[in-house]
Amino acid sequence: MNLNPHRPWITPLVIGAFLLSAVTGVLMFFHLDTGLNKLAHEWLSWAMLAGVCLHVLLNLTAFKRYFLTATGRWVILAFVALLVLSFIPATKTSKPPFVGPVQALARAPLPVLAQVAGISTEELHSKLSAAGFTTSSDQQSLQDLVGSDTRRQMQILNRLIPPNQP
C-alpha cells in the first residue's frame, strides 16, 4: 500500500490528535476538565490511534530500526512492562468511586430513599411492587429487598430515581 500521496495529512493528523489528547489528558489529571474535555479525550483518541497506525505504515522502515537498537528495545520494553503493571488493581478492594454512594443509598430506609428520589414513600412502594419486590416495612432498605449485589442495586435505583433529577 502506497501511503506517500497521503503524507500531507497523516502526520498533521497525528500532531493534531496528540495535541488534543495531551491537553485534555493534562486537564483531566489536574481535575480542570470542563465541558466536553473528557468525552473528546476518550473518543477522539481514536483519531490519534488511526493517525499513528498510518504514520507507522508510512515510516515502516524507520520504525523497524527502533527494534534493532538496545536503547529502542529497552524503552519499548519498559512501556510494555508499565502497560502490563497498569492492569494490577491499586488495592485489593479497588472499586469505582460511585460504588460507595450507591451502597449507601441501598442501605437507607425506604422513606429516605423516597426523599432522595423526590417521590412519596407510597410511590416508592408502588414502584418497587411493579418491579416485583414486596415491601413489608418502611424500615426496609433496597439492600434488604435486592441483596448486596451492587450492580442489581444500581439497576433498581435507575428504575426508581427519574433521570431528570438534578
Buried (B, 14 or more C-beta within 10 A) or exposed (E): EEEEEBEEEBBEBBEBBBEBBEBBBEBBEEEEBEEEBBEBBEEBBEBBEBBBEBBBEBBEEEEEEEEEEEEBEEEEEEEEEEEEEEEEEEEEEEEEEEBEEBBEBBBBBBEBBBBBBEBEBEEBBEBBEEEEBEBEEEEBBBBBBBEEEBEBBBEBBEEBBEEEEE
